[in-house]
Amino acid sequence: MLAGKNILLIIGGGIAAFKSLDLIRRLRERGATVTPVLTRAAEEFVTPLSVSALSGSKLYRDLFDLTDEAEMGHIQLSRSADLVVIAPATADLMAKMAQGLASDLASTLLLATDTRVLVAPAMNVRMWQHPATQRNIATLKSDGVDFVGPNEGDMACGEFGPGRMAEPLEIVAAIEATLDAGIASGPLSGRRILVTSGPTHEPIDPVRYIANRSSGAQGSAIARALAALGAEVIFVTGPADVAPPDGVAVVAVETAAEMLEAVQNALPVEAAIFAAAVADWRVLGAGTSKIKKVKGALPVLEFAENPDILATVAQMTAGRPRLVVGFAAETDDVIVNATAKRLRKGCDWIVANDVSPETGIMGGSENAVTLISDNGAEDWPRMGKDAVAERLALRISEALG
């Protein structure tokens, strides 16, 4: 997928710079040309010789290099790449980007480029969470800059939290997805795929309902990643906290029954990804008027089981999608329960995750999943939900051939 692509790799100054060496190797394995740019701070962590040797390309370091700048080299560099990647992207470098500064070769390249930019941040957790950094991130995203990571984990400084640079293979997947997003056709071009997302709301009366804490962020990210690979996406969503992605056909529903009907109306599809957190039960005889509070008397609610949307589609005898993917949000014995769910429902894959309150995953911005299939359980590192979506979309593309 990356054969013949020219990646301009800007390496910022941070301990995560050592990962950029593996990233260069991974990109070259896939046929990409890597043109490295090293900041002065990055030279404190990786040597110019090692970067140049691994890339097999000329290394650029100095904005005022007489030979390069005789022909306005920074302009040529910024325009000749298929994608500009910053890994690691430090808080300082992102601040320069957000403010439009051009004080060194890296920041000047970024200001002069009209090429898409992908950022892989890496910094201390407090620096990442600082309001100034978050403002800069919001500015960059509004400018169209793409992000991969950061992940959560142990820091070189001994602290724990978000700020670890995404792993090299995660960045490679994000590079592939970003490049595909700029192409009218992709590996899933012509493929019709269904994605369900968000919670369902099961009414008790006109003002109350039963739901769960799903934000819909993961399902929305999956739909966006599949569309970026060229798929025709039918996006069936409950009342989510996040807006649906652009470029997909949105079907908004509220209850499990409405979601099942929308899913059946969307068939046939080649793949169906059931990321929605569907309520297991509904209230029988939901009130048409608000149930009034009466002192000393509690209302009695009678429940009925909702339709099992995943099992209904996975167990179809005719017109079943080639690939059916379910999700299992568990709090105990995650792998055991998710594996049993896959067999019980009859789906091809289950994406399992631990949503215990202490993980912060339910309704959060990150996810840590295990992909369960006939081949066993494959643990993925904790990463942003967009990165999970991009990785899953690429796996779906591979499965559909």
C-alpha positions, -999 to +999 in steps of 0.1 A: +000+000+000+029+024+006+050+013-024+063+044-042+051+068-015+074+096-003+071+102+035+088+133+049+095+122+085+102+150+110+118+136+142+112+158+173+134+159+204+122+134+230+130+100+244+105+085+221+127+095+191+143+060+194+110+046+181+114+066+149+143+043+139+119+013+139+093+034+121+117+042+093+125+005+090+088-005+089+080+021+062+109+010+040+098-026+044+065-015+028+082+002-002+080+038+010+108+063+006+116+081+039+131+116+038+142+124+074+144+158+091+160+160+124+155+188+149+184+200+170+168+186+201+162+152+184+200+149+179+203+145+217+184+112+214+192+097+180+223+103+159+221+117+123+242+088+112+218+061+124+188+080+109+205+085+076+217+049+074+183+034+081+164+057+057+189+054+029+182+090+022+198+124+027+192+138+062+181+174+066+189+193+097+197+230+090+174+257+077+204+278+066+223+250+047+240+269+019+238+241-006+202+231+000+188+266+004+204+279-028+174+263-045+149+270-016+153+235-003+127+238+025+100+246-001+110+217-022+110+193+008+076+205+020+060+200-014+075+168-028+062+144-001+030+124-002+026+129+035+044+147+063+048+127+095+060+141+128+071+113+152+077+121+179+058+155+180+068+174+211+047+199+229+071+226+216+068+216+180+030+214+181+029+248+198+050+262+169+027+246+144-004+260+161+010+295+162+025+295+127+061+299+138+090+292+115+121+293+137+139+262+124+139+238+095+111+216+109+087+244+117+094+262+085+087+230+065+054+227+083+044+262+076+054+260+039+037+226+032+004+221+014+007+183+020-014+165+046+003+162+080+001+133+105+012+140+141+023+113+166+026+132+199+049+122+228+054+140+260+050+139+298+014+133+309+012+167+326+024+184+295-001+165+274-030+175+298-019+211+301-046+235+288-021+252+265-013+219+248-050+210+245-057+244+229-029+238+204-042+203+196-077+217+190-062+244+167-043+218+147-072+195+143-094+224+131-066+231+106-070+196+092-039+180+109-043+143+116-033+126+149-023+091+159-020+085+197-007+092+222-011+060+241-014+056+279+013+039+299+045+043+319+067+073+311+104+075+310+101+101+339+084+075+361+048+088+357+019+070+342-008+083+318-015+095+283+016+108+265+034+078+251+041+079+214+020+054+194+039+023+184+056+022+150+031-002+135+002+019+148+018+049+130+022+029+098-015+019+099-024+056+104-002+066+075-019+041+053-053+053+064-044+089+060-031+084+025-061+064+015-084+091+028-070+115+002-077+091-026-112+087-042-109+049-043-093+027-017-090-010-009-127-011+002-139+008-028-173-007-039-177-026-006-210-020+012-205-022+050-229-017+079-218-002+112-240+002+143-230+027+170-240+045+202-264+034+229-301+027+226-327+045+248-356+023+260-384+046+273-399+042+307-422+072+301-419+103+279-391+118+300-372+088+314-354+059+297-329+030+302-295+034+286-258+029+293-227+051+292-217+045+256-206+077+239-207+063+204-171+075+198-157+041+189-184+032+164-182+067+148-144+063+144-149+028+128-174+042+103-150+071+095-120+047+090-139+024+067-151+053+046-115+065+044-107+032+028-133+037+002-162+017+016-199+027+012-209+028+049-244+026+063-241+040+098-270+031+121-267+051+153-285+055+186-285+088+205-248+092+207-227+119+224-206+124+193-216+136+158-217+110+130-188+111+106-190+128+072-192+106+041-215+079+054-252+072+052-266+080+086-297+062+100-307+076+134-327+054+158-336+054+194-346+019+206-333-016+200-363-025+180-358+005+157-321-004+153-330-040+143-354-027+117-328-003+103-302-030+102-325-054+083-334-026+059-297-020+052-290-056+041-274-070+021-239-059+030-204-075+027-195-068+063-215-058+094-198-043+125-220-041+156-203-015+178-236-003+193-242-009+230-278-021+227-299-022+259-306-059+268-341-051+282-370-027+276-399-017+298-432-034+290-460-009+286-439+022+287-461+051+300-474+077+276-476+102+304-449+110+330-450+087+360-456+109+390-437+105+422-461+094+450-447+095+486-443+060+500-452+042+467-426+030+442-435+023+406-433-013+395-416-018+361-419-050+341-392-058+317-390-077+284-359-089+266-348-068+235-341-085+202-305-097+198-294-078+167-259-094+165-272-129+167-300-123+143-276-112+116-248-136+124-271-166+123-289-158+090-291-187+067-295-166+035-278-133+027-255-133+057-226-108+055-193-123+047-179-109+079-198-102+111-180-084+139-194-080+174-183-061+204-181-073+240-178-047+268-170-067+299-160-060+335-149-095+346-132-124+329-130-104+297-115-130+273-135-159+287-168-141+285-161-125+251-150-159+236-182-175+249-202-146+234-186-151+199-196-188+199-231-181+213-239-153+188-223-170+158-202-140+147-168-142+130-149-118+153-155-102+187-137-070+197-135-073+235-126-047+260-125-041+298-149-013+307-145-015+344-148+020+359-111+023+367-101+018+330-118+050+319-127+034+286-165+036+287-171+071+273-134+079+272-111+088+243-089+056+244-095+019+241-076-013+248-091-042+229-086-079+222-096-092+188-111-127+192-115-150+161-110-186+150-073-178+153-075-171+190-072-139+210-050-110+198-043-083+223-039-048+209-020-020+229-041+007+245-044+035+220-068+063+209-102+052+195-093+066+161-062+044+160-082+013+171-107+021+143-080+025+116-064-008+126-097-026+126-106-011+092-074-024+077-080-059+092-115-058+077-101-048+043-076-077+045-104-102+054-126-091+025-097-094+001 
